[in-house]
């Protein structure tokens, strides 16, 4: 099953790295641990600037069949306990939510293959090495290519957004982003996704 570990915002990848280092001999307690990232672009004076950010700030995802043992191991290690913070929480996600995340990652992996991750200078900051690059690519969501009508409304989208056009509650074409509203974590949650238009640079 998949679980969410809530940590301090900005410390998501640090927690993942620490878990992998500290529990290197305890891999039977979990299958994988990761952060879901998304690539975002902003236009500054008409020039696109790219950066990578967590899709779910403060959330780390873990797949484990022994959740009690796994979380107990986290709390036993002082530096991991510190990363969890005073509000650190650990809970399972529903099957439909897991399907939603898997779908997002599958679409993200497809987009990564098509576009070949051309932003090399950004990627060097995100991936620690070549091994990490190939390992973490499936957890990176690329901006969806969208088409708009004469009124500037999104009428079609590729990538992950293609399945959630009817869930858009806000769009900001100039900021190259939309907000969708979907059930997650036991309530309706608004998630910001990056978009791109025809002609936008991917370099």
C-alpha positions as CSV (number, residue, x, y, z in Angstrom):
1,X,0.0,0.0,0.0
2,X,1.0,3.6,-0.5
3,X,1.4,6.0,2.4
4,X,2.0,9.7,2.9
5,X,4.7,11.0,5.2
6,X,4.2,14.6,6.0
7,X,7.4,16.5,6.5
8,X,8.6,20.1,6.7
9,X,8.0,22.0,3.4
10,X,11.3,22.2,1.5
11,X,12.7,19.1,3.2
12,X,10.9,16.5,1.1
13,X,13.9,15.3,-0.9
14,X,16.2,15.5,2.2
15,X,13.9,13.1,4.0
16,X,13.8,10.7,1.1
17,X,17.6,10.7,0.9
18,X,17.9,10.2,4.6
19,X,15.5,7.3,4.6
20,X,17.4,5.6,1.9
21,X,20.7,6.1,3.7
22,X,19.6,5.1,7.2
23,X,17.3,2.2,6.2
24,X,19.7,0.9,3.6
25,X,19.7,-2.5,5.4
26,X,16.0,-2.4,6.1
27,X,14.7,-2.4,2.6
28,X,12.3,-5.2,3.5
29,X,10.3,-2.6,5.4
30,X,9.5,-0.5,2.3
31,X,9.5,-0.9,-1.5
32,X,10.1,2.7,-2.5
33,X,10.1,6.2,-1.1
34,X,9.9,9.3,-3.3
35,X,8.7,12.8,-3.9
36,X,6.5,13.7,-6.9
37,X,7.9,16.7,-8.7
38,X,6.6,18.9,-11.4
39,X,8.4,21.2,-13.9
40,X,7.1,24.7,-13.9
41,X,7.8,27.6,-16.2
42,X,7.3,31.3,-15.8
43,X,7.6,34.0,-18.4
44,X,9.8,36.9,-17.3
45,X,9.8,39.7,-19.9
46,X,8.6,37.1,-22.4
47,X,11.4,34.7,-21.7
48,X,10.5,31.3,-20.1
49,X,12.3,30.4,-16.9
50,X,12.1,26.8,-15.7
51,X,12.3,25.3,-12.2
52,X,11.4,22.0,-10.5
53,X,9.1,22.0,-7.4
54,X,7.2,19.3,-5.4
55,X,3.7,18.7,-6.8
56,X,2.6,18.1,-3.2
57,X,4.6,20.4,-0.9
58,X,5.6,18.7,2.4
59,X,4.5,15.2,1.2
60,X,6.7,12.2,0.8
61,X,5.2,9.0,-0.6
62,X,6.2,5.5,0.5
63,X,5.1,2.1,-0.6
64,X,5.2,-0.5,2.2
65,X,3.5,-3.7,3.4
66,X,4.7,-3.1,7.0
67,X,3.6,0.5,7.7
68,X,3.8,0.3,11.5
69,X,7.4,-1.0,11.5
70,X,8.4,1.4,8.8
71,X,7.1,4.5,10.6
72,X,8.6,3.3,13.9
73,X,12.0,3.1,12.2
74,X,11.5,6.7,11.1
75,X,10.7,8.0,14.6
76,X,13.7,6.1,16.1
77,X,16.3,8.1,14.1
78,X,16.8,11.6,15.5
79,X,17.6,13.3,12.2
80,X,14.6,11.8,10.5
81,X,12.4,12.6,13.5
82,X,13.6,16.2,13.1
83,X,12.7,16.3,9.4
84,X,9.2,15.1,10.3
85,X,8.7,18.1,12.5
86,X,6.2,18.5,15.3
87,X,3.3,18.1,12.9
88,X,4.7,15.0,11.2
89,X,2.0,12.6,10.2
90,X,1.8,9.3,8.4
91,X,-1.3,7.9,6.8
92,X,-2.5,5.6,4.0
93,X,-4.1,6.8,0.8
94,X,-7.2,5.3,-0.8
95,X,-7.0,3.0,-3.8
96,X,-8.5,5.6,-6.1
97,X,-6.0,8.1,-4.9
98,X,-3.1,5.7,-5.6
99,X,-4.5,5.1,-9.1
100,X,-4.6,8.9,-9.6
101,X,-1.0,9.2,-8.6
102,X,0.1,6.3,-10.8
103,X,-1.7,7.7,-13.7
104,X,0.0,11.1,-13.2
105,X,3.4,9.4,-13.1
106,X,2.7,7.3,-16.1
107,X,1.7,10.4,-18.1
108,X,4.8,12.2,-16.8
109,X,7.1,9.4,-17.8
110,X,5.6,9.4,-21.3
111,X,6.1,13.2,-21.6
112,X,9.7,12.8,-20.4
113,X,10.4,10.3,-23.1
114,X,9.0,12.5,-25.8
115,X,10.7,15.8,-24.7
116,X,14.0,14.2,-23.6
117,X,14.4,16.5,-20.6
118,X,16.2,19.3,-22.5
119,X,16.7,21.6,-19.6
120,X,20.1,20.3,-18.7
121,X,21.2,23.0,-16.3
122,X,17.9,22.6,-14.3
123,X,18.2,18.8,-14.3
124,X,21.7,18.9,-13.0
125,X,20.4,20.7,-9.9
126,X,17.5,18.2,-9.5
127,X,19.3,14.9,-10.2
128,X,22.3,14.2,-8.1
129,X,23.9,11.9,-10.7
130,X,23.2,9.8,-13.7
131,X,22.0,6.9,-11.7
132,X,19.5,9.2,-9.8
133,X,18.5,10.8,-13.1
134,X,17.2,7.5,-14.5
135,X,15.7,6.4,-11.2
136,X,13.7,9.6,-10.5
137,X,12.5,10.5,-14.0
138,X,9.2,8.7,-13.4
139,X,8.4,11.0,-10.5
140,X,8.7,14.2,-12.6
141,X,5.5,15.7,-14.2
142,X,6.0,17.8,-17.3
143,X,3.8,20.7,-18.3
144,X,0.9,19.6,-20.5
145,X,0.6,21.0,-24.0
146,X,-2.7,22.9,-24.3
147,X,-4.8,24.4,-27.1
148,X,-7.1,27.4,-26.4
149,X,-10.1,28.7,-28.2
150,X,-10.8,32.3,-29.4
151,X,-11.8,33.3,-25.9
152,X,-8.6,32.0,-24.3
153,X,-10.2,29.0,-22.7
154,X,-8.4,25.6,-22.8
155,X,-10.3,23.3,-25.2
156,X,-7.8,20.5,-25.4
157,X,-4.7,19.2,-23.5
158,X,-2.1,16.5,-23.9
159,X,-0.2,14.9,-21.0
160,X,-1.8,14.6,-17.6
161,X,-4.1,17.5,-18.0
162,X,-5.9,15.8,-20.9
163,X,-7.8,13.6,-18.5
164,X,-8.7,16.4,-16.1
165,X,-9.9,19.3,-18.3
166,X,-13.3,19.2,-16.7
167,X,-11.6,19.5,-13.3
168,X,-10.0,22.9,-14.1
169,X,-11.1,25.6,-11.6
170,X,-8.6,28.3,-12.5
171,X,-6.3,28.9,-15.5
172,X,-3.5,31.5,-15.9
173,X,-2.2,31.2,-19.4
174,X,0.4,34.0,-18.9
175,X,1.7,32.2,-15.8
176,X,1.5,28.9,-17.7
177,X,-0.5,27.1,-15.0
178,X,-3.9,25.8,-14.2
179,X,-5.5,24.6,-11.0
180,X,-7.5,21.4,-10.9
181,X,-9.8,20.2,-8.1
182,X,-9.7,16.5,-7.3
183,X,-10.4,14.3,-4.3
184,X,-7.2,13.5,-2.4
185,X,-6.4,12.9,1.2
186,X,-10.0,12.4,2.1
187,X,-11.1,15.8,0.8
188,X,-11.2,17.9,-2.3
189,X,-7.8,19.4,-3.0
190,X,-6.7,22.0,-5.4
191,X,-3.5,21.1,-7.3
192,X,-1.6,23.5,-9.5
193,X,-0.2,22.0,-12.8
194,X,2.1,23.5,-15.3
195,X,1.0,24.0,-18.9
196,X,2.7,25.1,-22.2
197,X,1.4,26.5,-25.4
198,X,2.4,25.8,-29.0
199,X,5.7,27.7,-29.7
200,X,6.9,27.7,-26.1
201,X,10.5,26.7,-25.8
202,X,11.4,23.5,-24.1
203,X,15.1,24.2,-23.9
